[in-house]
Amino acid sequence: MTLYDELSELRLHYIAQNLDGFLSQAEVSKSSHRDLIARMVELELVERSRRSTDRRLKEARLGRFQPMQDYDWNWPKEIDRKAVESLFTPEFLESRRNAVLAGAQGLGKTMIARNLGHYAVLNGYSCLFTTASALTIDLGAQESRHALQRRLRYYESRDFLIIDDIGYLSFDTRAADFIFEIVNRRYEKAAICISTNLAFKDWAQVFPGAPCVTAMIDRLTHNARIIKIAGESHRLRDSKANKEKP
């Protein structure tokens, strides 16, 4: 087995791939063995961190989104900017508190949620972005109790879970039970960020007849940061502007 193979076996992939370059550079710069090893280890750790971040970003399924610096804070009639910005802090991530983004469509709730997920990933947390519809379809498609439990553990295990678009579609009791099960498993253990276009008092319209709705809301909102956004849709504004162009 070659030195390259041995380094790869130890999962020192960056050192293995760049060993000749390290040795050549050390020879030219007259570096000591200690300095050479320290430099190789430093760059291996940097590369591992980069690969880990890339993997978490892929697993988060955030999709494409505009960065927060592009958010038009002056457009909504009501938004607490300080409250939104307080989500993008290590203190909030460490608190494991839920976040609720509530408001009509087209006001940037999904944009904020995706950016928050991205921030979590960059700070070393695992994350998953999904919609309420996709989540319930996924869980409902499991063909056995064992498969369902395995999938529930998948949603339970992410450090930060984002459930987007609660309120746009109605769900039957079984779908409501799925969402409640996820919320209950994560309660006071791991954070959830949800976006909704409805006030909680109207959630009975989303989950008609589901007995778990009150308990679900109670767990989601307990000690949560609830941010209300009001105003006219960005998309409606852009549509009007396009129509007015000659």
Phi, psi and chi 1 to 4 in degrees:
 res  aa     phi    psi   chi1   chi2   chi3   chi4
   1 MET       -  131.0 -176.2  178.9  -71.7      -
   2 THR   -78.6  167.2   65.6      -      -      -
   3 LEU   -60.6  -38.5  177.5   58.2      -      -
   4 TYR   -59.4  -45.1  175.5   88.3      -      -
   5 ASP   -63.7  -40.8  -66.4  -29.0      -      -
   6 GLU   -66.3  -41.1  -69.1  171.4  -23.2      -
   7 LEU   -64.4  -39.4  -71.4  169.3      -      -
   8 SER   -66.7  -36.9  -62.5      -      -      -
   9 GLU   -62.6  -34.1 -176.2   73.2   16.3      -
  10 LEU   -82.2    2.2  -68.6  170.5      -      -
  11 ARG    63.6   29.9  -61.7 -175.3  178.4 -179.2
  12 LEU   -95.0   62.9  -61.0  172.6      -      -
  13 HIS   -66.9  -39.5  -58.6  -65.3      -      -
  14 TYR   -66.6  -42.4 -173.5   81.8      -      -
  15 ILE   -63.4  -42.6  -66.6  177.1      -      -
  16 ALA   -60.8  -44.1      -      -      -      -
  17 GLN   -73.3  -22.7  -66.6  167.4    2.4      -
  18 ASN  -118.1   16.4  -64.0  -83.5      -      -
  19 LEU   -58.7  -47.7 -177.8   60.1      -      -
  20 ASP   -60.1  -39.4  -69.5  -19.7      -      -
  21 GLY   -66.1  -39.9      -      -      -      -
  22 PHE   -61.1  -46.7  -79.7  127.7      -      -
  23 LEU   -65.7  -39.6  -65.5  175.8      -      -
  24 SER   -65.8  -42.6  -62.9      -      -      -
  25 GLN   -65.0  -40.2 -175.3  178.3    8.0      -
  26 ALA   -65.7  -35.9      -      -      -      -
  27 GLU   -67.5  -41.2 -174.6  174.6  -16.4      -
  28 VAL   -69.1  -42.5  170.5      -      -      -
  29 SER   -86.2   -3.8   61.8      -      -      -
  30 LYS    59.8   37.3  -52.7  -62.8 -176.4 -178.5
  31 SER   -70.9  149.0  -61.3      -      -      -
  32 SER   -74.3  163.1   67.5      -      -      -
  33 HIS   -59.5  -39.0  -67.6  160.1      -      -
  34 ARG   -63.5  -44.5  179.1 -177.9  -67.5  -85.3
  35 ASP   -65.2  -38.4  -70.9  -18.5      -      -
  36 LEU   -63.2  -47.5  172.0   60.7      -      -
  37 ILE   -64.2  -41.9  -66.9  172.3      -      -
  38 ALA   -61.1  -41.3      -      -      -      -
  39 ARG   -67.2  -41.3 -178.3   59.0  174.4  163.9
  40 MET   -64.2  -43.4  -71.2 -167.7  -61.0      -
  41 VAL   -65.8  -41.3  170.3      -      -      -
  42 GLU   -58.7  -47.4  176.6 -171.8    2.8      -
  43 LEU   -72.0  -31.2  -67.5  178.0      -      -
  44 GLU   -63.0  -42.6  177.1   70.3   36.5      -
  45 LEU   -66.3  -39.4  -68.8  173.6      -      -
  46 VAL   -61.7  -43.7  169.1      -      -      -
  47 GLU   -68.1  -38.5  178.0   62.2   14.9      -
  48 ARG   -62.6  -40.8  -76.3 -168.7 -179.9 -170.6
  49 SER   -63.4  -41.2  177.1      -      -      -
  50 ARG   -63.6  -45.2 -174.9 -165.5   65.6   78.1
  51 ARG   -64.6  -38.1  -69.8 -162.1  -56.3  -94.5
  52 SER   -64.6  -41.9  177.6      -      -      -
  53 THR   -64.6  -44.1  -60.6      -      -      -
  54 ASP   -59.7  -40.8  -72.1  -13.8      -      -
  55 ARG   -65.9  -44.3  173.8 -179.8   52.9   77.3
  56 ARG   -65.6  -37.0  -68.7 -164.7  -52.5  -83.5
  57 LEU   -63.3  -42.2  -78.6  172.2      -      -
  58 LYS   -63.8  -44.3 -177.4  177.1  179.9  180.0
  59 GLU   -69.7  -24.3  -67.7  174.4  -12.6      -
  60 ALA   -71.0  -25.8      -      -      -      -
  61 ARG    56.1   46.8  -59.2 -178.8 -178.9 -179.5
  62 LEU   -76.2  -22.7  -65.1  171.3      -      -
  63 GLY    69.7 -169.3      -      -      -      -
  64 ARG   -85.1  142.7  -62.4  179.8   62.3 -177.9
  65 PHE  -159.1  155.6   57.3   92.1      -      -
  66 GLN   -80.2  142.8  -69.2  179.9  -62.5      -
  67 PRO   -70.5  158.2   24.9  -33.9      -      -
  68 MET   -61.8  -26.0  -79.0  -54.9  -62.4      -
  69 GLN   -66.4  -14.4   54.4 -100.2   38.8      -
  70 ASP   -92.2   -2.4  -68.3  -17.1      -      -
  71 TYR   -70.4  132.2 -170.8   82.7      -      -
  72 ASP   -88.6   93.6 -174.3   -3.6      -      -
  73 TRP   -67.7  -20.1  -65.0   98.8      -      -
  74 ASN   -84.8  -10.1  -64.6  -42.4      -      -
  75 TRP   -77.8  -50.3  177.6 -109.0      -      -
  76 PRO   -60.9  144.5  -20.9   33.9      -      -
  77 LYS   -73.1  -27.9  -66.6  179.7  179.4  178.1
  78 GLU  -141.4  120.4  177.0 -173.0  -14.4      -
  79 ILE  -162.8  135.4 -173.6  170.2      -      -
  80 ASP   -94.0   95.1 -172.2  -24.2      -      -
  81 ARG   -60.1  -41.8 -179.5  170.2 -178.6  171.3
  82 LYS   -62.0  -37.9  -72.9 -174.5  177.2  179.7
  83 ALA   -66.3  -40.3      -      -      -      -
  84 VAL   -64.5  -48.2  173.4      -      -      -
  85 GLU   -65.7  -25.1  -68.8  177.5  -22.2      -
  86 SER   -69.2  -18.2   72.7      -      -      -
  87 LEU   -71.6  -29.1  -58.0  178.0      -      -
  88 PHE   -90.4   57.5  -66.1   82.7      -      -
  89 THR  -140.4  150.1   60.8      -      -      -
  90 PRO   -58.8  -33.5  -24.2   34.2      -      -
  91 GLU   -61.6  -41.8  -69.4   76.7   17.7      -
  92 PHE   -66.9  -44.3  171.7   71.7      -      -
  93 LEU   -61.6  -40.1  -66.3  176.8      -      -
  94 GLU   -71.1  -23.8  -68.5  167.9    7.2      -
  95 SER   -73.7  -20.3   73.3      -      -      -
  96 ARG    59.6   25.7  -59.2 -179.6 -178.3  179.4
  97 ARG   -82.3  150.4  -65.4  171.8   63.2 -177.9
  98 ASN   -77.2  159.3  -67.2  -21.7      -      -
  99 ALA  -128.9  135.4      -      -      -      -
 100 VAL  -121.7  121.5  177.6      -      -      -
 101 LEU  -107.4  111.1  -55.6  172.2      -      -
 102 ALA  -119.9  130.8      -      -      -      -
 103 GLY   167.9  171.8      -      -      -      -
 104 ALA   -66.6  167.3      -      -      -      -
 105 GLN   -69.2  154.6   63.9  177.7   -6.3      -
 106 GLY    78.9   19.8      -      -      -      -
 107 LEU  -112.2    8.0  -72.5  170.5      -      -
 108 GLY    95.1   14.5      -      -      -      -
 109 LYS   -61.2  -45.8  -60.0 -173.2  -57.5  -62.1
 110 THR   -66.7  -38.7  -61.1      -      -      -
 111 MET   -59.8  -46.1  175.9 -178.0  174.5      -
 112 ILE   -62.9  -44.4  -65.8  170.8      -      -
 113 ALA   -62.5  -43.9      -      -      -      -
 114 ARG   -64.1  -42.6  -69.5 -177.1 -168.6  -89.3
 115 ASN   -63.6  -36.8  -86.1  -82.6      -      -
 116 LEU   -65.7  -40.2 -174.8   54.7      -      -
 117 GLY   -62.6  -41.2      -      -      -      -
 118 HIS   -63.0  -42.2 -173.9 -105.4      -      -
 119 TYR   -62.1  -41.4  178.2   80.1      -      -
 120 ALA   -61.7  -44.0      -      -      -      -
 121 VAL   -62.1  -44.9  168.6      -      -      -
 122 LEU   -64.7  -20.7  -65.0 -175.2      -      -
 123 ASN   -98.6   16.8  -79.6  -89.6      -      -
 124 GLY    93.8    6.8      -      -      -      -
 125 TYR   -97.4  147.5  -66.3   83.1      -      -
 126 SER   -81.9  145.8   62.0      -      -      -
 127 CYS  -144.2  156.1  175.7      -      -      -
 128 LEU  -144.8  128.5  176.6   64.5      -      -
 129 PHE  -105.5  130.3  177.2   94.0      -      -
 130 THR  -150.7  165.2 -173.5      -      -      -
 131 THR   -99.1  160.8   63.6      -      -      -
 132 ALA   -59.2  -39.1      -      -      -      -
 133 SER   -65.6  -47.4  176.2      -      -      -
 134 ALA   -63.1  -39.4      -      -      -      -
 135 LEU   -62.3  -48.4 -175.8  150.0      -      -
 136 THR   -69.4  -34.4   55.7      -      -      -
 137 ILE   -65.4  -43.4  -70.4  172.9      -      -
 138 ASP   -60.0  -49.4 -179.7   29.3      -      -
 139 LEU   -68.7  -36.5  -66.6  176.0      -      -
 140 GLY   -69.3  -19.5      -      -      -      -
 141 ALA   -85.1   -7.5      -      -      -      -
 142 GLN   -68.3  132.6  -55.8  -52.6  -50.7      -
 143 GLU   -91.9   -5.5  -63.5 -179.0   -8.9      -
 144 SER  -146.9  162.9   68.1      -      -      -
 145 ARG   -63.4  -38.2 -179.0  173.8  179.2   80.5
 146 HIS   -63.4  -43.8  176.9   73.0      -      -
 147 ALA   -64.7  -39.3      -      -      -      -
 148 LEU   -64.1  -44.0  175.5   59.5      -      -
 149 GLN   -63.4  -38.6  -69.8  -59.8  -43.0      -
 150 ARG   -64.0  -40.0 -176.7  172.6   63.1 -112.5
 151 ARG   -71.7  -36.4 -158.2   62.0 -177.6  159.5
 152 LEU   -62.1  -39.4  -75.0  167.6      -      -
 153 ARG   -64.9  -32.1  -73.7 -166.5  -65.3  -88.3
 154 TYR   -61.9  -47.9  166.6   72.4      -      -
 155 TYR   -70.2  -29.4  -70.8  105.6      -      -
 156 GLU   -72.4  -29.9  179.7 -175.0    4.2      -
 157 SER   -82.8  -17.3   65.7      -      -      -
 158 ARG   -67.8  140.9  -54.5  -61.0   95.3  177.9
 159 ASP   -63.0  -36.4  -64.6  -34.8      -      -
 160 PHE  -138.1  120.6 -165.8   64.5      -      -
 161 LEU  -115.4  129.7  176.2   64.9      -      -
 162 ILE  -111.9  123.1  -58.4  169.2      -      -
 163 ILE  -115.7  110.0  -54.8  177.3      -      -
 164 ASP   -96.1  154.2 -161.8   30.6      -      -
 165 ASP    64.3   45.8  -70.7  -13.8      -      -
 166 ILE   -83.4  119.6  -63.9 -179.4      -      -
 167 GLY   125.4  -14.5      -      -      -      -
 168 TYR   -85.7  -24.8  -68.4   94.7      -      -
 169 LEU  -127.4  154.0  -62.5  172.9      -      -
 170 SER   -90.9  146.6  -66.8      -      -      -
 171 PHE  -124.5  146.1  -62.5   96.1      -      -
 172 ASP   -78.3  177.8   59.5   20.5      -      -
 173 THR   -61.6  -37.9  -59.8      -      -      -
 174 ARG   -63.9  -43.4 -175.5  165.4 -176.4 -103.8
 175 ALA   -64.4  -40.4      -      -      -      -
 176 ALA   -60.3  -41.0      -      -      -      -
 177 ASP   -63.2  -36.1  -71.8  -17.8      -      -
 178 PHE   -62.3  -49.7  -75.0  149.3      -      -
 179 ILE   -63.8  -42.0  -62.5  177.3      -      -
 180 PHE   -61.3  -40.2  172.9   73.1      -      -
 181 GLU   -61.4  -41.7 -179.2   66.5   18.7      -
 182 ILE   -64.3  -47.7  -63.2  -63.8      -      -
 183 VAL   -59.8  -43.9  170.7      -      -      -
 184 ASN   -66.2  -40.7 -169.0   50.0      -      -
 185 ARG   -66.0  -31.7  -72.4 -176.8  177.6 -143.4
 186 ARG   -92.5   -6.8  -62.3  178.4   63.0   85.9
 187 TYR   -56.0  120.0  179.3   56.3      -      -
 188 GLU    60.8   16.7  -64.7 -168.3  -37.7      -
 189 LYS  -118.0  -41.1  -62.9  177.0 -176.6  175.8
 190 ALA  -149.1  148.6      -      -      -      -
 191 ALA   -80.7  149.4      -      -      -      -
 192 ILE  -126.1  137.5  -60.9  175.0      -      -
 193 CYS  -113.5  126.1  173.9      -      -      -
 194 ILE  -121.2  151.0   68.5  163.1      -      -
 195 SER  -118.9  140.3   73.3      -      -      -
 196 THR  -146.6  146.7  179.2      -      -      -
 197 ASN   -99.3    2.6   65.1  -42.6      -      -
 198 LEU  -121.1  147.8  -65.9  177.5      -      -
 199 ALA   -67.3  152.2      -      -      -      -
 200 PHE   -60.4  -29.1  -72.4  115.0      -      -
 201 LYS   -65.9  -17.2   63.8 -177.9  178.6   61.1
 202 ASP  -100.2    4.5  -62.1  -39.2      -      -
 203 TRP   -66.9  -17.4  -88.7   31.5      -      -
 204 ALA   -62.1  -24.2      -      -      -      -
 205 GLN   -71.9  -31.0  -58.1  172.3   22.4      -
 206 VAL   -78.8  -38.4 -176.9      -      -      -
 207 PHE  -121.6   66.4  -53.2  103.0      -      -
 208 PRO   -62.1  125.8   21.1  -31.6      -      -
 209 GLY    80.2   -0.7      -      -      -      -
 210 ALA   -80.6  120.3      -      -      -      -
 211 PRO   -71.3  -13.7   24.3  -32.7      -      -
 212 CYS   -88.8   -2.0   65.3      -      -      -
 213 VAL   -60.0  -47.2  174.1      -      -      -
 214 THR   -61.0  -44.1  -59.8      -      -      -
 215 ALA   -65.7  -37.2      -      -      -      -
 216 MET   -62.3  -48.8 -176.4 -166.0  -54.3      -
 217 ILE   -62.5  -40.9  -66.0  172.3      -      -
 218 ASP   -58.8  -44.7 -179.8   64.4      -      -
 219 ARG   -73.2  -36.6  -75.8  162.1  174.7   74.9
 220 LEU   -66.6  -38.3  -81.9  172.4      -      -
 221 THR   -94.7  -11.9   58.7      -      -      -
 222 HIS   -62.3  117.4  178.0 -129.5      -      -
 223 ASN    60.5   24.5 -157.3   29.1      -      -
 224 ALA   -91.5  162.0      -      -      -      -
 225 ARG   -97.0  112.3  -64.0 -167.0 -178.7 -179.9
 226 ILE  -105.8  119.4  -58.2  174.9      -      -
 227 ILE  -118.4  119.0  -60.9  172.5      -      -
 228 LYS   -97.7  135.8  -62.5  178.6 -179.5  179.5
 229 ILE  -125.0  126.8  -50.9  173.6      -      -
 230 ALA  -127.9  150.3      -      -      -      -
 231 GLY   146.2 -169.6      -      -      -      -
 232 GLU   -91.9  149.5 -173.6 -179.1   11.2      -
 233 SER   -60.4  135.0  166.2      -      -      -
 234 HIS   -58.2  -42.9  -77.5  -78.8      -      -
 235 ARG   -65.5  -38.4  -69.5 -173.7  -71.3  -88.1
 236 LEU   -65.3  -39.8 -177.0   59.2      -      -
 237 ARG   -61.3  -46.3  176.3 -166.8   62.0  178.5
 238 ASP   -65.0  -37.2  -65.7  -18.3      -      -
 239 SER   -63.9  -43.6  177.1      -      -      -
 240 LYS   -62.7  -41.0  -72.7 -179.8  179.0  179.0
 241 ALA   -63.8  -39.7      -      -      -      -
 242 ASN   -66.9  -36.6  -70.9  -28.1      -      -
 243 LYS   -68.9  -29.8  -72.7 -179.3  179.4  179.1
 244 GLU   -80.5  -11.6  -68.4  172.7   -3.3      -
 245 LYS   -69.7  140.0  -71.3 -179.4  179.9  179.2
 246 PRO   -69.4      -   24.2  -32.9      -      -
